[in-house]
């Protein structure tokens, strides 16, 4: 199984290549993403927790790595992140619950092996 740092690196490389190959589309997407991620009625941490929940529900391992890192950087605790995973499992069922293991591994990896 891929590790979270490797997946995050793949994501960043892929987005950079897409940006070079399709600058107009990616600039537009990047602008939209920035506007959505900016704090508003919801803060950055809350938005990242929602993104983790959706990443688990849609079973996107790259998204999980990306948003777990961002959530930790925004000050989310392991408990908050795991609770967002359980919301995903509530709404998306057992397969989403199985993707929670990727979140646990990403937390441990990005926190430097802390459990």
C-alpha contacts under 8 A as a table, 3 or more apart, distances in Angstrom:
res1	aa1	res2	aa2	distance
2	X	6	X	6.59
2	X	7	X	6.55
3	X	6	X	5.33
3	X	7	X	6.24
3	X	105	X	7.69
3	X	106	X	7.32
3	X	109	X	7.95
4	X	7	X	4.99
4	X	8	X	6.04
4	X	62	X	7.96
4	X	65	X	5.11
4	X	102	X	7.93
4	X	105	X	7.25
4	X	106	X	5.05
4	X	109	X	6.83
4	X	110	X	7.72
5	X	8	X	5.03
5	X	9	X	6.12
5	X	65	X	7.23
5	X	106	X	7.76
5	X	109	X	7.39
5	X	110	X	7.45
6	X	9	X	5.04
6	X	10	X	6.15
7	X	10	X	4.98
7	X	11	X	6.12
7	X	61	X	7.48
7	X	62	X	5.49
7	X	65	X	6.30
7	X	66	X	7.97
8	X	11	X	5.01
8	X	12	X	6.21
8	X	62	X	6.47
8	X	65	X	5.67
8	X	66	X	5.66
9	X	12	X	5.14
9	X	13	X	6.11
10	X	13	X	5.14
10	X	14	X	5.97
10	X	62	X	7.92
11	X	14	X	5.12
11	X	15	X	6.09
11	X	62	X	6.35
11	X	66	X	7.65
12	X	15	X	5.21
12	X	16	X	6.09
13	X	16	X	5.10
13	X	17	X	6.18
14	X	17	X	5.16
14	X	18	X	6.12
15	X	18	X	5.05
15	X	19	X	6.00
16	X	19	X	4.94
16	X	20	X	6.31
17	X	20	X	5.07
17	X	21	X	6.06
18	X	21	X	5.04
18	X	22	X	5.49
18	X	23	X	7.23
18	X	26	X	6.77
19	X	22	X	5.30
19	X	23	X	4.72
19	X	24	X	7.98
19	X	25	X	7.88
19	X	26	X	5.26
19	X	27	X	7.13
20	X	23	X	5.58
22	X	25	X	5.69
22	X	26	X	6.09
23	X	26	X	5.21
23	X	27	X	5.72
24	X	27	X	5.25
24	X	28	X	6.26
25	X	28	X	5.22
25	X	29	X	6.17
26	X	29	X	4.89
26	X	30	X	5.79
27	X	30	X	5.02
27	X	31	X	6.07
28	X	31	X	5.14
28	X	32	X	6.27
29	X	32	X	5.06
29	X	33	X	6.03
30	X	33	X	4.99
30	X	34	X	6.04
31	X	34	X	5.13
31	X	35	X	6.22
32	X	35	X	5.13
32	X	36	X	6.21
33	X	36	X	5.15
33	X	37	X	6.04
34	X	37	X	5.10
34	X	38	X	6.04
35	X	38	X	5.35
37	X	44	X	6.49
37	X	47	X	6.92
38	X	43	X	7.72
38	X	44	X	6.74
39	X	42	X	5.95
39	X	43	X	4.60
39	X	44	X	5.38
40	X	43	X	6.10
42	X	46	X	6.13
42	X	47	X	6.45
43	X	46	X	5.40
43	X	47	X	6.28
44	X	47	X	5.12
44	X	48	X	6.18
44	X	71	X	7.98
44	X	74	X	6.54
45	X	48	X	5.14
45	X	49	X	6.24
45	X	71	X	5.69
45	X	74	X	5.17
45	X	75	X	6.67
45	X	76	X	6.14
46	X	49	X	5.09
46	X	50	X	6.30
47	X	50	X	5.10
47	X	51	X	6.16
48	X	51	X	4.81
48	X	52	X	6.13
48	X	67	X	5.90
48	X	68	X	7.56
48	X	70	X	6.59
48	X	71	X	5.15
49	X	52	X	5.05
49	X	53	X	6.31
49	X	67	X	7.73
49	X	71	X	6.43
49	X	76	X	7.86
49	X	80	X	7.49
49	X	81	X	6.15
49	X	84	X	5.92
50	X	53	X	5.07
50	X	54	X	6.25
50	X	84	X	6.81
51	X	54	X	5.07
51	X	55	X	5.94
51	X	67	X	6.34
52	X	55	X	4.90
52	X	56	X	6.15
52	X	63	X	7.54
52	X	64	X	5.94
52	X	67	X	5.68
52	X	68	X	6.49
52	X	81	X	7.41
52	X	84	X	6.75
52	X	85	X	6.99
53	X	56	X	5.26
53	X	57	X	6.17
53	X	84	X	5.18
53	X	85	X	5.23
53	X	86	X	7.95
53	X	87	X	6.71
53	X	88	X	4.94
54	X	57	X	4.92
54	X	58	X	5.96
54	X	88	X	6.67
55	X	58	X	5.27
55	X	59	X	5.82
55	X	60	X	5.34
55	X	61	X	7.38
55	X	63	X	5.52
55	X	64	X	5.44
55	X	67	X	7.99
56	X	59	X	4.90
56	X	60	X	6.53
56	X	61	X	7.84
56	X	64	X	6.70
56	X	85	X	6.64
56	X	88	X	6.33
56	X	89	X	7.98
56	X	96	X	5.50
56	X	97	X	7.73
56	X	99	X	5.74
56	X	100	X	6.64
57	X	88	X	5.31
57	X	89	X	6.98
57	X	91	X	7.68
57	X	92	X	5.53
57	X	96	X	5.04
58	X	96	X	7.56
59	X	96	X	6.69
59	X	99	X	6.50
60	X	63	X	5.22
60	X	64	X	6.24
61	X	64	X	4.99
61	X	65	X	6.40
61	X	102	X	7.23
62	X	65	X	5.30
62	X	66	X	6.22
63	X	66	X	5.02
63	X	67	X	5.95
64	X	67	X	5.38
64	X	68	X	5.84
64	X	102	X	7.33
64	X	103	X	6.41
64	X	106	X	7.89
65	X	68	X	5.36
65	X	69	X	6.19
65	X	103	X	7.37
65	X	106	X	6.13
66	X	69	X	5.50
66	X	70	X	6.34
67	X	70	X	4.85
67	X	71	X	5.86
68	X	71	X	5.04
68	X	72	X	6.12
68	X	81	X	7.59
68	X	103	X	6.91
68	X	106	X	6.72
68	X	107	X	6.70
69	X	72	X	5.26
69	X	73	X	6.14
69	X	106	X	7.71
69	X	107	X	7.64
69	X	110	X	6.59
70	X	73	X	4.98
70	X	74	X	6.07
71	X	74	X	4.93
71	X	75	X	6.40
71	X	76	X	5.30
71	X	81	X	7.69
72	X	75	X	5.14
72	X	76	X	4.96
72	X	77	X	6.78
72	X	107	X	7.89
73	X	76	X	7.34
76	X	80	X	6.13
76	X	81	X	6.66
77	X	80	X	5.19
77	X	81	X	6.30
78	X	81	X	5.10
78	X	82	X	6.05
78	X	107	X	7.06
79	X	82	X	5.14
79	X	83	X	6.07
80	X	83	X	5.11
80	X	84	X	6.34
81	X	84	X	5.18
81	X	85	X	6.52
82	X	85	X	4.95
82	X	86	X	6.40
82	X	100	X	7.75
82	X	103	X	7.79
82	X	104	X	7.81
83	X	86	X	5.06
83	X	87	X	6.39
84	X	87	X	5.12
84	X	88	X	6.44
85	X	88	X	4.99
85	X	89	X	6.29
85	X	96	X	7.98
85	X	97	X	7.25
85	X	100	X	6.09
86	X	89	X	4.86
86	X	90	X	6.08
86	X	97	X	7.06
87	X	90	X	4.99
87	X	91	X	6.34
88	X	91	X	5.21
88	X	92	X	5.72
88	X	93	X	7.58
88	X	96	X	6.39
88	X	97	X	7.45
89	X	92	X	5.06
89	X	93	X	4.74
89	X	94	X	6.25
89	X	95	X	7.63
89	X	96	X	5.06
89	X	97	X	4.89
90	X	93	X	5.75
92	X	95	X	7.24
92	X	96	X	5.72
93	X	96	X	5.66
93	X	97	X	6.56
94	X	97	X	4.89
94	X	98	X	6.37
95	X	98	X	5.15
95	X	99	X	6.71
96	X	99	X	5.17
96	X	100	X	6.78
97	X	100	X	5.24
97	X	101	X	7.80
98	X	101	X	6.04
99	X	102	X	5.49
99	X	103	X	7.07
100	X	103	X	5.01
100	X	104	X	6.40
101	X	104	X	5.09
101	X	105	X	6.27
102	X	105	X	5.11
102	X	106	X	6.08
103	X	106	X	5.01
103	X	107	X	6.13
104	X	107	X	5.21
104	X	108	X	6.28
105	X	108	X	5.17
105	X	109	X	6.07
106	X	109	X	5.02
106	X	110	X	5.94
107	X	110	X	5.30
107	X	111	X	5.87
108	X	111	X	5.20
108	X	112	X	6.15
108	X	113	X	4.74
108	X	114	X	5.54
108	X	115	X	6.06
109	X	112	X	5.16
109	X	113	X	5.36
109	X	114	X	7.85
110	X	113	X	7.43
111	X	114	X	5.73
